[in-house]
């Protein structure tokens, strides 16, 4: 693959990631709402979505998004280790998700 072909392929992947980003953020919003409503499994789902935003965002060159997602992922990991998210955690998770959305 030539350098130009590789760059074109990467550009297509970045564009696809950017196009799918609103859907991923909406999924994260829905999981946060479910978590607030007491759905403990939503914590795992939100962590999974955040992990993907962190990793794929970084790979695709969305450094600010990846950084915000990494911080949120760390908070979600702490909640999972603790066995759940309390009221203060929910506030921090909402702020972290807002930071991810602002960086998107």
C-alpha positions as CSV (number, residue, x, y, z in Angstrom):
1,X,0.0,0.0,0.0
2,X,1.4,3.4,-1.0
3,X,1.7,6.2,1.5
4,X,-1.1,8.1,-0.3
5,X,-3.4,5.0,-0.3
6,X,-2.6,4.5,3.4
7,X,-3.4,8.1,4.2
8,X,-6.7,7.9,2.2
9,X,-7.6,4.7,4.2
10,X,-6.9,6.4,7.5
11,X,-8.9,9.5,6.4
12,X,-11.9,7.2,5.7
13,X,-11.5,5.5,9.1
14,X,-11.4,8.9,10.8
15,X,-14.4,10.1,8.9
16,X,-16.3,6.9,9.9
17,X,-15.4,7.3,13.5
18,X,-16.5,11.0,13.5
19,X,-19.8,10.1,11.8
20,X,-20.5,7.4,14.4
21,X,-19.5,9.6,17.3
22,X,-23.0,11.1,17.9
23,X,-24.5,7.6,18.1
24,X,-21.8,6.5,20.6
25,X,-22.4,9.6,22.8
26,X,-26.1,9.0,22.7
27,X,-25.5,5.4,23.8
28,X,-23.4,6.7,26.7
29,X,-26.2,9.2,27.6
30,X,-28.7,6.4,27.7
31,X,-26.4,4.2,29.8
32,X,-25.9,7.0,32.3
33,X,-29.7,7.5,32.5
34,X,-30.1,3.8,33.1
35,X,-27.4,3.9,35.8
36,X,-29.1,6.8,37.5
37,X,-32.4,4.7,37.4
38,X,-30.6,1.9,39.3
39,X,-29.5,-0.4,36.5
40,X,-26.2,-1.7,37.9
41,X,-25.4,-3.4,34.6
42,X,-25.4,0.0,32.9
43,X,-22.1,0.8,34.7
44,X,-20.4,-2.0,32.7
45,X,-21.9,-0.9,29.5
46,X,-20.9,2.7,30.0
47,X,-17.4,1.6,30.8
48,X,-17.3,-0.4,27.6
49,X,-18.5,2.5,25.5
50,X,-16.0,4.9,27.2
51,X,-13.2,2.4,26.7
52,X,-13.9,2.3,23.0
53,X,-14.0,6.1,22.8
54,X,-10.7,6.3,24.6
55,X,-8.9,3.8,22.5
56,X,-10.3,4.4,19.1
57,X,-10.3,8.2,19.6
58,X,-6.6,8.1,20.4
59,X,-5.9,5.9,17.4
60,X,-7.8,8.1,15.1
61,X,-6.1,11.3,16.3
62,X,-8.9,12.6,18.6
63,X,-6.5,13.3,21.4
64,X,-8.7,15.6,23.5
65,X,-11.6,13.1,23.2
66,X,-9.4,10.2,24.1
67,X,-8.0,12.1,27.2
68,X,-11.4,13.0,28.5
69,X,-12.6,9.4,27.9
70,X,-9.6,8.0,29.7
71,X,-10.4,10.1,32.8
72,X,-14.0,8.9,32.7
73,X,-12.9,5.3,32.2
74,X,-10.7,5.5,35.3
75,X,-13.6,6.8,37.4
76,X,-15.9,4.0,36.0
77,X,-13.2,1.4,36.7
78,X,-13.0,2.7,40.3
79,X,-16.8,2.3,40.6
80,X,-16.7,-1.2,39.2
81,X,-14.0,-2.2,41.7
82,X,-16.1,-0.6,44.5
83,X,-19.1,-2.6,43.4
84,X,-21.2,0.3,42.2
85,X,-21.7,4.0,41.8
86,X,-22.9,6.2,44.6
87,X,-24.5,9.7,44.3
88,X,-21.1,11.4,44.2
89,X,-19.9,9.0,41.6
90,X,-22.9,9.7,39.5
91,X,-22.2,13.4,39.6
92,X,-18.6,12.8,38.6
93,X,-19.5,10.4,35.9
94,X,-22.0,12.9,34.4
95,X,-19.3,15.6,34.5
96,X,-16.9,13.2,32.9
97,X,-19.3,12.4,30.1
98,X,-19.9,16.1,29.6
99,X,-16.2,16.6,29.2
100,X,-16.1,13.8,26.6
101,X,-18.9,15.4,24.7
102,X,-17.2,18.8,24.8
103,X,-14.1,17.3,23.4
104,X,-15.9,15.4,20.6
